[in-house]
Structures are given as C-alpha cells and as structure tokens.
C-alpha cells in the first residue's frame, strides 16, 4: 500500500479584481495539488505538498510575491494561514 502524502493548506487573500485560474497552478506549479477559489470571501485555498512545493514557480504563476507560512502541526488552525 502506498504511503499517503501529507498535504498542507495554504490560504491566499486575493487582491481586488484578481482572478485565478486553477489550470495555471494544479499540475503546473510543483507541489500544488488542488485549488479552491471563493470569490465572495476573496480567498483561494491551495493544497500543497511541502516536499515538492516550488515557491518561485508559485509566485511567478501568481504574478506577485507573498509571504508563505505553512502549518507545521496538524492542530494548527487553518484560519491562521491567511496571507495579507
């Protein structure tokens, strides 16, 4: 049986009028496994594999720099990952 991968949630606050396309991230940016965008809340939820995640490729796809803090503990609250 294959060992399950540990994925981390990363939440990015969208800039005003920013539109993200999942196809630009999932399968294109190393380590990004899934993306859910919630325009009404102005956030994008990424599921990332920390072992494969490429920050430079992520920021290039995003078109801007951002500070990234990942949860290290499974008890870390997801809402603490908001990036401003």
C-alpha positions as YAML, in Angstrom:
chain: A
units: angstrom
residues:
- id: 1
  name: UNK
  ca: [0.00, 0.00, 0.00]
- id: 2
  name: UNK
  ca: [1.32, 3.44, -0.92]
- id: 3
  name: UNK
  ca: [2.04, 5.81, 1.96]
- id: 4
  name: UNK
  ca: [-0.41, 8.75, 1.92]
- id: 5
  name: UNK
  ca: [1.12, 12.14, 1.19]
- id: 6
  name: UNK
  ca: [0.90, 14.91, 3.76]
- id: 7
  name: UNK
  ca: [-0.69, 17.98, 2.21]
- id: 8
  name: UNK
  ca: [-0.78, 21.41, 3.80]
- id: 9
  name: UNK
  ca: [-3.42, 24.09, 3.40]
- id: 10
  name: UNK
  ca: [-2.28, 27.46, 2.16]
- id: 11
  name: UNK
  ca: [-4.74, 30.34, 2.05]
- id: 12
  name: UNK
  ca: [-4.04, 33.39, -0.09]
- id: 13
  name: UNK
  ca: [-6.10, 36.54, 0.14]
- id: 14
  name: UNK
  ca: [-7.00, 37.69, -3.35]
- id: 15
  name: UNK
  ca: [-6.25, 41.22, -4.45]
- id: 16
  name: UNK
  ca: [-9.14, 43.35, -5.64]
- id: 17
  name: UNK
  ca: [-10.28, 42.13, -9.08]
- id: 18
  name: UNK
  ca: [-7.67, 39.31, -9.03]
- id: 19
  name: UNK
  ca: [-8.83, 36.24, -10.97]
- id: 20
  name: UNK
  ca: [-7.04, 32.92, -10.52]
- id: 21
  name: UNK
  ca: [-7.31, 30.02, -12.94]
- id: 22
  name: UNK
  ca: [-6.84, 26.56, -11.37]
- id: 23
  name: UNK
  ca: [-5.25, 25.28, -14.59]
- id: 24
  name: UNK
  ca: [-2.38, 27.75, -14.04]
- id: 25
  name: UNK
  ca: [-1.45, 26.08, -10.74]
- id: 26
  name: UNK
  ca: [-2.60, 22.46, -10.44]
- id: 27
  name: UNK
  ca: [-0.23, 20.29, -12.46]
- id: 28
  name: UNK
  ca: [1.88, 23.29, -13.48]
- id: 29
  name: UNK
  ca: [3.38, 24.52, -10.19]
- id: 30
  name: UNK
  ca: [5.34, 21.75, -8.45]
- id: 31
  name: UNK
  ca: [3.67, 20.76, -5.19]
- id: 32
  name: UNK
  ca: [0.27, 22.39, -5.83]
- id: 33
  name: UNK
  ca: [-2.25, 19.56, -5.69]
- id: 34
  name: UNK
  ca: [-5.61, 21.36, -5.53]
- id: 35
  name: UNK
  ca: [-7.10, 24.83, -5.56]
- id: 36
  name: UNK
  ca: [-10.48, 26.12, -4.46]
- id: 37
  name: UNK
  ca: [-11.33, 29.77, -5.09]
- id: 38
  name: UNK
  ca: [-14.05, 31.51, -3.09]
- id: 39
  name: UNK
  ca: [-14.54, 34.92, -4.75]
- id: 40
  name: UNK
  ca: [-17.20, 36.02, -2.26]
- id: 41
  name: UNK
  ca: [-14.67, 35.73, 0.56]
- id: 42
  name: UNK
  ca: [-11.75, 36.97, -1.52]
- id: 43
  name: UNK
  ca: [-9.59, 33.94, -0.81]
- id: 44
  name: UNK
  ca: [-8.02, 30.99, -2.60]
- id: 45
  name: UNK
  ca: [-7.35, 27.72, -0.77]
- id: 46
  name: UNK
  ca: [-4.39, 25.72, -2.06]
- id: 47
  name: UNK
  ca: [-3.49, 22.16, -1.04]
- id: 48
  name: UNK
  ca: [0.26, 21.81, -1.35]
- id: 49
  name: UNK
  ca: [2.87, 19.10, -0.85]
- id: 50
  name: UNK
  ca: [5.60, 20.89, 1.14]
- id: 51
  name: UNK
  ca: [8.26, 18.44, -0.04]
- id: 52
  name: UNK
  ca: [7.67, 19.36, -3.69]
- id: 53
  name: UNK
  ca: [6.39, 22.94, -3.40]
- id: 54
  name: UNK
  ca: [8.29, 25.46, -5.54]
- id: 55
  name: UNK
  ca: [7.79, 28.93, -4.08]
- id: 56
  name: UNK
  ca: [9.38, 30.74, -7.03]
- id: 57
  name: UNK
  ca: [7.16, 28.95, -9.54]
- id: 58
  name: UNK
  ca: [4.14, 29.64, -7.33]
- id: 59
  name: UNK
  ca: [4.86, 33.38, -7.12]
- id: 60
  name: UNK
  ca: [5.57, 33.51, -10.87]
- id: 61
  name: UNK
  ca: [2.17, 31.93, -11.59]
- id: 62
  name: UNK
  ca: [0.52, 34.24, -9.04]
- id: 63
  name: UNK
  ca: [2.25, 37.27, -10.55]
- id: 64
  name: UNK
  ca: [3.30, 38.68, -7.19]
- id: 65
  name: UNK
  ca: [5.34, 37.91, -4.12]
- id: 66
  name: UNK
  ca: [3.62, 36.74, -0.98]
- id: 67
  name: UNK
  ca: [4.71, 35.67, 2.47]
- id: 68
  name: UNK
  ca: [4.08, 32.00, 2.95]
- id: 69
  name: UNK
  ca: [3.71, 30.36, 6.34]
- id: 70
  name: UNK
  ca: [2.75, 26.73, 6.37]
- id: 71
  name: UNK
  ca: [1.23, 24.81, 9.26]
- id: 72
  name: UNK
  ca: [3.83, 22.56, 10.85]
- id: 73
  name: UNK
  ca: [1.47, 20.93, 13.33]
- id: 74
  name: UNK
  ca: [-1.74, 19.14, 12.44]
- id: 75
  name: UNK
  ca: [-3.52, 21.09, 15.21]
- id: 76
  name: UNK
  ca: [-2.56, 24.46, 13.69]
- id: 77
  name: UNK
  ca: [-5.80, 26.29, 12.83]
- id: 78
  name: UNK
  ca: [-6.36, 26.75, 9.10]
- id: 79
  name: UNK
  ca: [-7.54, 30.34, 9.58]
- id: 80
  name: UNK
  ca: [-4.10, 31.30, 10.91]
- id: 81
  name: UNK
  ca: [-2.69, 30.74, 7.42]
- id: 82
  name: UNK
  ca: [-4.29, 33.84, 5.90]
- id: 83
  name: UNK
  ca: [-1.74, 35.84, 3.97]
- id: 84
  name: UNK
  ca: [-2.20, 39.59, 3.60]
...
